Amino acid sequence: LWDKRHYRHESFQRDMILNLRNVAIPGTGVPLSLFSRSSVATLGVIAIIYPIVAFLGALRGAAGSEPSLGKSFAKLLLKPTDWFSLWRLNCRLAALHFLRTKDEGYLLEDKWRFLQRAQEKNIPVTPWLDDAMMVVKHKNEEGGLGFYRYKNVTAGGNWIIQPSLRNHETIKKLLPANAPLSTFRVLTASTYGLQGLRNGSDIANAPEGEGAGRSSRRPSNNEKKIRRRKKMKKTKGGDDATTTTTTTTSTTTTEGNDSNANHDAKAPASSVRTLTVVWRAGRSGAATDHKSVLFDVQQDSGKILRGTTNQHWYQLGASKILTTCWTQDLRYLRHPDTGAAITGEVLPEIKKILEIAERAHRQLVPGVPLVGWDVAMTEKHGILLLEGNFSCNFFMGTVDYDWYYKFCDDFYRALW
């Protein structure tokens, strides 16, 4: 994947540099983007630093219930469940899936395109303003200072201008008065695209430079099998040959082109399921809920379980080397800023939250394997879908790992 086209950037490497610039292995203070600037450095981290970190974690007992050092080390090295490792696994799956299929669902990484498509499907999303321009002035500046002008995307600009959203009373009572909009991360998985991958109909054929740009490479094992099956059927002749040619022809997606058939696809309900739900309880004075406590939520009952945090992965600089914990053992039952009890509270709207996220996956991006949806319960507009994240993480929520590992394995085998 290193130098191949990514759905957000010109290469997977570039995406790593941008997405890891605020992430560091806890206790090091060194942003991981630094290592991403070189393939040699990245391989060094994987082959040398990562095993060392896993061994140190095993010494500390970070693998949980494993009885021996060897088993603990093996689990951390080969089957880790920390949020970062699972996030990167999901990132690689999304990148490889895009590279092989050119699924047009990845175009919805564009937030404006996402809002428009969701509105077409009657999925509740954040409202926006149609004013062509918005002007913001500082109340005490003069001489042209403190003046900012934003051109709306509806008028050809780059800014989506939206009204500010406030937490619904159900959420507000659990938070500090000045907490940000605190959203739910609902991570859904879709098996809809697996059949097309297995029979070859969803493998893109775009040469380098076309569409999102697939580089020339040797055919994968899966593609070799597909080609062999085609040759065998063509040798037999008759209707089989014609049918094979028709069903295995795929349309590639180019940037800004919505011609892919997936635009109107709707996956069956059984193909999409929710893997985890986490509520991000925003901290006092924070601008967004990226600074929050992560509370696990039961899918069936809406009961809020224990909370934790991954903020120790975002501590950068030399001053953080001696002050940052290697692992986060804190378990929150209350909001740390107010002392309000959170664990044990029940969210009666949980079924509606999950229904919106799963329906969005089925109707908007059925072929994309994993999506992390940001869902908000708002004061004036009810439950809204804010956006979908294709390189998503579980935010340390409860996951059926056996199902998830098989899901990933099935996709990687079909793609490779």
C-alpha positions as CSV (number, residue, x, y, z in Angstrom):
1,L,0.0,0.0,0.0
2,W,2.9,2.3,0.7
3,D,3.1,4.3,-2.6
4,K,-0.4,3.3,-3.9
5,R,-3.3,5.7,-4.2
6,H,-5.4,6.3,-1.1
7,Y,-9.0,7.4,-1.2
8,R,-8.1,10.6,0.6
9,H,-4.6,11.3,-0.6
10,E,-2.1,10.5,-3.3
11,S,-0.6,7.6,-1.3
12,F,-1.1,5.6,1.8
13,Q,2.2,7.0,3.1
14,R,0.8,10.5,2.8
15,D,-2.3,9.5,4.7
16,M,-0.1,8.1,7.5
17,I,2.0,11.3,7.7
18,L,-1.1,13.4,8.1
19,N,-3.1,11.1,10.4
20,L,-0.3,10.1,12.8
21,R,1.1,13.6,13.4
22,N,-0.7,14.0,16.7
23,V,-0.3,10.3,17.8
24,A,2.7,8.9,19.8
25,I,3.4,5.6,21.5
26,P,2.6,6.6,25.1
27,G,5.6,7.7,27.1
28,T,7.8,8.5,24.1
29,G,6.4,11.9,23.0
30,V,7.5,11.3,19.4
31,P,4.8,11.6,16.8
32,L,4.5,8.4,14.7
33,S,4.3,10.5,11.6
34,L,8.0,11.1,11.9
35,F,8.6,7.4,11.2
36,S,6.1,7.4,8.3
37,R,8.3,9.7,6.2
38,S,10.5,6.7,5.3
39,S,9.6,3.1,4.4
40,V,12.8,1.9,6.0
41,A,11.9,3.7,9.3
42,T,8.3,2.3,9.1
43,L,9.6,-1.3,8.6
44,G,12.0,-0.7,11.5
45,V,9.1,0.3,13.8
46,I,7.2,-2.8,12.8
47,A,10.1,-5.3,13.0
48,I,12.0,-3.9,16.0
49,I,10.2,-1.2,18.0
50,Y,6.7,-2.8,18.0
51,P,8.0,-6.2,19.4
52,I,9.9,-4.4,22.1
53,V,6.8,-2.4,23.1
54,A,4.7,-5.6,23.1
55,F,7.3,-7.3,25.3
56,L,7.3,-4.4,27.8
57,G,3.5,-4.5,27.8
58,A,3.6,-8.2,28.6
59,L,6.0,-7.6,31.5
60,R,3.5,-5.1,32.9
61,G,0.6,-7.6,32.3
62,A,-1.1,-5.4,29.7
63,A,-2.6,-8.4,28.0
64,G,-5.1,-8.9,30.8
65,S,-5.9,-12.5,31.7
66,E,-3.0,-14.3,30.0
67,P,-1.3,-16.5,32.7
68,S,2.3,-16.4,31.4
69,L,4.7,-13.9,30.0
70,G,5.0,-15.9,26.7
71,K,1.3,-16.0,26.1
72,S,0.9,-12.4,27.1
73,F,3.6,-11.3,24.7
74,A,2.2,-13.5,21.8
75,K,-1.3,-11.9,22.3
76,L,0.0,-8.3,22.3
77,L,2.3,-9.0,19.3
78,L,-0.1,-11.0,17.1
79,K,-3.6,-10.4,18.3
80,P,-3.7,-7.0,20.0
81,T,-7.0,-5.4,21.1
82,D,-5.7,-1.9,21.9
83,W,-7.5,0.8,20.1
84,F,-4.5,1.9,18.0
85,S,-3.7,-1.5,16.6
86,L,-7.4,-2.1,15.6
87,W,-7.6,1.4,14.1
88,R,-4.6,0.7,11.9
89,L,-6.0,-2.7,10.9
90,N,-9.2,-1.0,9.8
91,C,-7.2,1.7,8.0
92,R,-5.3,-0.9,6.0
93,L,-8.5,-2.7,5.1
94,A,-10.2,0.5,3.9
95,A,-7.1,1.4,1.8
96,L,-6.7,-2.1,0.3
97,H,-10.4,-2.3,-0.5
98,F,-10.4,1.1,-2.2
99,L,-7.3,0.2,-4.2
100,R,-8.8,-3.1,-5.4
101,T,-12.4,-2.0,-6.0
102,K,-12.5,1.8,-6.5
103,D,-15.9,1.6,-4.7
104,E,-17.6,4.9,-5.2
105,G,-18.7,4.9,-1.6
106,Y,-15.3,6.4,-0.7
107,L,-16.3,9.6,-2.5
108,L,-18.5,10.3,0.6
109,E,-15.3,11.1,2.5
110,D,-16.2,14.5,1.0
111,K,-18.4,15.9,3.7
112,W,-20.6,18.0,1.4
113,R,-21.1,15.1,-1.0
114,F,-22.0,12.9,2.0
115,L,-24.7,15.4,3.2
116,Q,-26.2,15.7,-0.2
117,R,-26.4,11.9,-0.7
118,A,-27.8,11.3,2.7
119,Q,-30.5,13.9,2.1
120,E,-31.4,12.2,-1.1
121,K,-31.9,9.0,0.9
122,N,-34.0,10.7,3.6
123,I,-31.3,10.0,6.2
124,P,-31.3,12.7,9.0
125,V,-28.1,14.7,8.8
126,T,-26.9,18.0,10.1
127,P,-28.7,21.0,8.5
128,W,-26.8,23.6,6.6
129,L,-27.3,27.3,5.6
130,D,-27.7,28.3,2.0
131,D,-26.3,31.9,2.4
132,A,-23.6,32.3,-0.2
133,M,-21.2,34.0,2.2
134,M,-20.7,34.3,5.9
135,V,-18.9,37.2,7.5
136,V,-17.4,37.1,11.1
137,K,-16.1,40.2,12.8
138,H,-14.3,40.6,16.1
139,K,-16.2,43.1,18.2
140,N,-13.1,45.2,19.1
141,E,-10.8,45.1,16.1
142,E,-10.7,47.8,13.4
143,G,-8.7,48.8,10.3
144,G,-9.7,45.6,8.5
145,L,-8.4,43.4,11.3
146,G,-10.5,40.7,12.9
147,F,-12.6,40.3,9.7
148,Y,-13.2,36.8,8.2
149,R,-15.2,35.9,5.2
150,Y,-16.2,32.3,4.3
151,K,-17.7,31.3,1.0
152,N,-20.4,28.6,1.3
153,V,-19.9,25.3,-0.5
154,T,-23.5,25.9,-1.9
155,A,-22.0,28.8,-3.8
156,G,-18.9,27.0,-5.0
157,G,-16.8,27.6,-1.9
158,N,-15.0,25.2,0.4
159,W,-16.9,25.8,3.7
160,I,-20.1,24.0,4.8
161,I,-21.8,26.6,6.9
162,Q,-24.1,25.0,9.5
163,P,-26.0,26.2,12.6
164,S,-24.4,25.2,15.9
165,L,-25.9,22.1,17.5
166,R,-26.6,21.5,21.1
167,N,-26.9,18.3,23.1
168,H,-30.4,16.9,23.8
169,E,-31.6,17.1,27.4
170,T,-31.0,13.3,27.8
171,I,-27.3,13.9,27.1
172,K,-27.0,17.4,28.6
173,K,-27.8,16.3,32.1
174,L,-24.8,14.0,32.2
175,L,-22.3,16.7,31.1
176,P,-20.7,19.9,32.3
177,A,-22.6,23.1,31.3
178,N,-19.9,24.1,28.8
179,A,-19.3,20.7,27.3
180,P,-19.2,20.3,23.5
181,L,-21.7,18.4,21.3
182,S,-21.0,14.8,22.6
183,T,-21.6,12.2,19.9
184,F,-22.0,8.4,19.7
185,R,-19.5,6.4,17.6
186,V,-21.5,3.6,16.0
187,L,-19.2,1.3,14.1
188,T,-21.0,-0.9,11.5
189,A,-19.8,-3.7,9.3
190,S,-21.1,-4.7,5.9
191,T,-20.6,-8.1,4.2
192,Y,-22.5,-6.9,1.1
193,G,-19.3,-6.6,-1.0
194,L,-17.8,-10.0,-0.3
195,Q,-19.7,-12.0,-2.9
196,G,-18.7,-9.5,-5.7
197,L,-15.0,-9.8,-4.6
198,R,-15.1,-13.5,-4.5
199,N,-16.5,-13.9,-8.0
200,G,-14.4,-11.0,-9.4
201,S,-17.2,-8.6,-10.4
202,D,-16.1,-5.9,-8.0
203,I,-12.4,-5.9,-8.8
204,A,-11.6,-2.7,-10.6
205,N,-9.6,-2.6,-13.8
206,A,-8.5,1.0,-13.9
207,P,-4.8,1.5,-15.0
208,E,-2.5,4.0,-13.2
209,G,-3.7,7.5,-13.8
210,E,-7.4,6.6,-14.3
211,G,-9.9,7.5,-11.6
212,A,-8.3,7.3,-8.2
213,G,-5.3,5.7,-9.8
214,R,-4.5,2.1,-9.4
215,S,-0.8,1.4,-10.0
216,S,0.4,-1.4,-12.3
217,R,1.2,-4.5,-10.4
218,R,1.2,-8.3,-10.6
219,P,-2.3,-9.8,-10.4
220,S,-3.4,-11.0,-6.9
221,N,-4.0,-14.6,-6.2
222,N,-7.7,-14.0,-6.2
223,E,-7.5,-12.3,-9.6
224,K,-5.5,-15.2,-11.0
225,K,-8.2,-17.6,-9.9
226,I,-10.9,-15.5,-11.4
227,R,-9.0,-15.3,-14.7
228,R,-8.5,-19.1,-14.8
229,R,-12.2,-19.6,-14.3
230,K,-12.9,-17.2,-17.1
231,K,-10.6,-19.0,-19.5
232,M,-12.2,-22.4,-18.6
233,K,-15.7,-21.1,-19.2
234,K,-14.7,-19.4,-22.5
235,T,-13.1,-22.6,-23.6
236,K,-16.4,-24.4,-23.1
237,G,-18.1,-21.7,-25.3
238,G,-21.9,-21.2,-25.5
239,D,-23.9,-19.2,-23.1
240,D,-21.4,-19.7,-20.3
241,A,-18.9,-17.5,-22.0
242,T,-21.4,-14.7,-22.6
243,T,-22.6,-14.8,-19.1
244,T,-19.1,-14.7,-17.6
245,T,-18.2,-11.7,-19.7
246,T,-21.3,-9.8,-18.6
247,T,-21.2,-10.5,-14.9
248,T,-17.5,-9.9,-14.4
249,T,-17.4,-6.5,-16.1
250,S,-17.1,-3.7,-13.5
251,T,-17.3,0.1,-13.8
252,T,-14.4,2.0,-12.3
253,T,-15.0,5.2,-10.4
254,T,-13.2,8.4,-11.2
255,E,-13.1,11.3,-8.8
256,G,-16.2,13.3,-9.1
257,N,-18.0,10.6,-11.1
258,D,-21.1,9.0,-9.6
259,S,-21.7,6.5,-12.4
260,N,-20.9,3.5,-10.2
261,A,-23.9,1.2,-9.7
262,N,-23.3,1.3,-6.0
263,H,-24.8,4.8,-5.9
264,D,-28.3,3.2,-6.1
265,A,-27.4,0.0,-4.3
266,K,-29.2,-1.0,-1.2
267,A,-27.8,-3.9,0.8
268,P,-30.2,-6.4,2.5
269,A,-30.6,-5.8,6.2
270,S,-28.8,-9.0,7.1
271,S,-25.6,-7.8,5.5
272,V,-25.0,-4.9,7.9
273,R,-24.5,-5.1,11.7
274,T,-23.3,-2.9,14.5
275,L,-20.0,-3.9,16.0
276,T,-19.7,-1.4,18.8
277,V,-21.3,1.7,20.3
278,V,-19.3,4.3,22.3
279,W,-20.5,7.6,23.8
280,R,-17.9,10.3,23.8
281,A,-18.7,12.4,26.9
282,G,-17.1,15.8,26.2
283,R,-14.8,17.5,28.7
284,S,-15.5,20.9,30.2
285,G,-14.5,23.8,27.9
286,A,-13.5,21.5,25.0
287,A,-14.3,22.7,21.5
288,T,-15.2,19.2,20.3
289,D,-15.7,15.7,21.8
290,H,-12.3,14.6,20.6
291,K,-11.3,15.5,24.1
292,S,-13.7,13.2,26.1
293,V,-14.2,10.1,28.2
294,L,-15.2,7.1,26.1
295,F,-18.2,5.3,27.6
296,D,-19.1,1.8,26.3
297,V,-22.8,1.4,25.5
298,Q,-24.8,-1.9,25.4
299,Q,-26.4,-2.3,22.0
300,D,-29.5,-4.1,23.2
301,S,-30.5,-2.1,26.2
302,G,-28.8,1.3,25.8
303,K,-27.2,0.9,29.2
304,I,-24.0,3.0,29.6
305,L,-21.1,0.9,30.9
306,R,-17.7,1.8,32.2
307,G,-15.7,4.7,30.7
308,T,-12.0,5.0,29.7
309,T,-9.8,7.3,27.6
310,N,-7.1,7.1,25.0
311,Q,-5.7,10.6,25.6
312,H,-2.3,9.1,26.7
313,W,-1.7,8.3,23.0
314,Y,-1.9,12.0,22.1
315,Q,0.8,13.4,24.4
316,L,3.6,14.9,22.3
317,G,6.9,16.5,23.2
318,A,9.9,15.8,25.4
319,S,8.0,16.9,28.5
320,K,5.6,14.0,28.1
321,I,8.2,11.3,28.3
322,L,8.3,11.1,32.1
323,T,4.7,12.2,32.8
324,T,2.6,10.0,30.5
325,C,1.3,6.6,31.5
326,W,2.3,3.7,29.2
327,T,-1.2,2.2,29.6
328,Q,-4.5,3.7,30.7
329,D,-5.9,1.7,33.6
330,L,-8.5,4.3,34.6
331,R,-12.1,3.2,34.6
332,Y,-14.7,6.0,34.9
333,L,-18.1,5.5,36.4
334,R,-18.7,9.3,36.7
335,H,-17.9,12.3,34.6
336,P,-14.5,13.5,35.9
337,D,-15.5,17.2,35.6
338,T,-18.8,17.1,37.5
339,G,-18.9,13.9,39.4
340,A,-22.3,13.1,37.8
341,A,-23.0,9.3,37.7
342,I,-22.9,8.0,34.1
343,T,-22.4,4.3,34.3
344,G,-25.8,2.6,34.7
345,E,-27.7,5.3,32.9
346,V,-30.0,4.0,30.1
347,L,-30.4,5.6,26.7
348,P,-34.0,4.8,25.5
349,E,-33.1,6.1,22.0
350,I,-30.4,3.5,21.4
351,K,-32.5,1.5,18.9
352,K,-33.1,4.6,16.8
353,I,-29.4,5.5,16.9
354,L,-28.4,2.1,15.6
355,E,-31.2,2.0,13.0
356,I,-30.0,5.3,11.5
357,A,-26.4,4.2,11.3
358,E,-27.1,0.7,9.9
359,R,-29.5,2.2,7.3
360,A,-26.9,4.7,6.2
361,H,-24.4,1.9,5.7
362,R,-26.9,-0.1,3.6
363,Q,-28.1,2.8,1.5
364,L,-25.1,5.1,1.2
365,V,-22.0,2.9,1.2
366,P,-23.1,-0.8,1.1
367,G,-19.8,-2.0,-0.4
368,V,-17.5,-0.3,2.1
369,P,-16.5,-2.9,4.8
370,L,-16.4,-0.8,7.9
371,V,-17.8,2.7,8.8
372,G,-17.6,4.6,12.0
373,W,-20.6,6.8,12.1
374,D,-20.8,9.9,14.3
375,V,-24.4,10.3,15.6
376,A,-25.7,13.1,17.8
377,M,-28.8,13.6,19.9
378,T,-29.6,17.2,19.5
379,E,-31.8,19.7,21.2
380,K,-33.8,21.0,18.2
381,H,-33.3,18.4,15.5
382,G,-33.4,15.1,17.3
383,I,-31.0,12.3,16.3
384,L,-28.7,13.3,13.4
385,L,-26.0,11.6,11.5
386,L,-22.9,13.9,11.4
387,E,-20.5,12.0,9.1
388,G,-19.0,8.6,8.3
389,N,-15.4,7.6,8.9
390,F,-14.0,4.8,6.7
391,S,-10.7,4.5,8.5
392,C,-12.4,4.0,11.8
393,N,-11.6,2.8,15.3
394,F,-13.6,1.2,18.0
395,F,-12.8,3.8,20.7
396,M,-12.2,1.0,23.2
397,G,-15.8,-0.3,23.1
398,T,-16.9,-3.9,23.5
399,V,-16.4,-5.9,20.3
400,D,-17.2,-9.5,19.3
401,Y,-13.6,-10.1,18.3
402,D,-14.1,-13.6,16.9
403,W,-16.7,-12.3,14.4
404,Y,-14.6,-9.2,13.7
405,Y,-11.4,-11.2,13.0
406,K,-13.2,-13.6,10.7
407,F,-14.8,-10.6,8.9
408,C,-11.4,-9.0,8.3
409,D,-9.8,-12.3,7.3
410,D,-12.6,-12.9,4.7
411,F,-12.1,-9.5,3.2
412,Y,-8.3,-9.6,3.1
413,R,-8.4,-13.0,1.5
414,A,-10.9,-11.9,-1.1
415,L,-9.0,-8.7,-1.8
416,W,-5.6,-10.3,-2.0
